[in-house]
Amino acid sequence: ENTDLQLATVDALNKLGNLLAEKGLDFSNLVLVSLHIRDLSEYSSVNSSYLSVISGANPPVRVCLGTGLNEQTPVLLIALAYAK
């Protein structure tokens, strides 16, 4: 069963994918992804959601931090992409 945090993670990553696509990029252009989640004890479920969207032979550097975000902001995503 998916948690709100898992669903929010997938939603944030899908929005990131759309932003990348608008620039003619995709997840393979990502260099860094920083995930800030409200409760680090949910890392395992967030990680599963992350890997369901972003995978491949050369994934970006990833940092995941528990930052005590409020209920309205279960996940904050910061990403850096590189265009060749």
N, C-alpha and C positions, 0 to 999 in steps of 0.2 A: 504494500500500500504506500502510495506516495504521500509525503508530508508537504505542508505548505512551503517549506524551505526548498524541497526538491523541485516542486512545480515552479517556484519563483526563480530558481537557478536555471532551469530549462528555458523559461520565458526570457530571462535576461540574456542568455546565450543566443536564443533565436533572434532577439532584437539586435544583438551585436552582429549576427550573421547578415541581417537585412541591411544594417549600416555599412558593413563591408561590401556587400553586393552593390550598393548604390555607387560605390567608388571603384567598382570593377575588381574587387578583391574577394578573398574567401578566408576561411580559417587557416589555410596553409600560410597566409601572409602574417599571421600573428607572431610576435616576438615575445610578448609578455602578457600574462593575464594575472590580475590580482583580484582575488575573491575575498570580500569582507562579509562575514556571516554573523548573525546575532548570537549564535551559540556554537562554539567549537566542538561541543560534544556531538553535534550532528554532522561532523566532517565526513564520516563514512557515506552517509546518504547523499550529501552534496557531491562528493567525489564520484559516486555512481552516476548521478545526473550529468555531471561535467563530462565524464568519459563517454556517455551515450551521445553527446553532441560533438565534442572535440576529440578526435582520435587521429591516428596516423603514425607514420614512421618517424616524423620529426615534429613532435608537439612543441608548443611554446613553453617558455619558462613559466612556472605557475607558483603563486604564493597564495596561501589561504590563511586568513586571520580571523579570530573571533573578536568582534568589536562591540558587542552589546547593542546592535542596532535595534530600533523600536519595531513594534509589530507591523507598522505600515511599510517598513523598509527591511524585509527579511534578508536581502542580499544586495550588496553594492559591488558592481563589476567595473574594474579599470583595465583597459587593454591598450596595448601598443602594437601597431601593425607596420610592416615595412613593404613598400611597393618597389619593385625592381625597375 
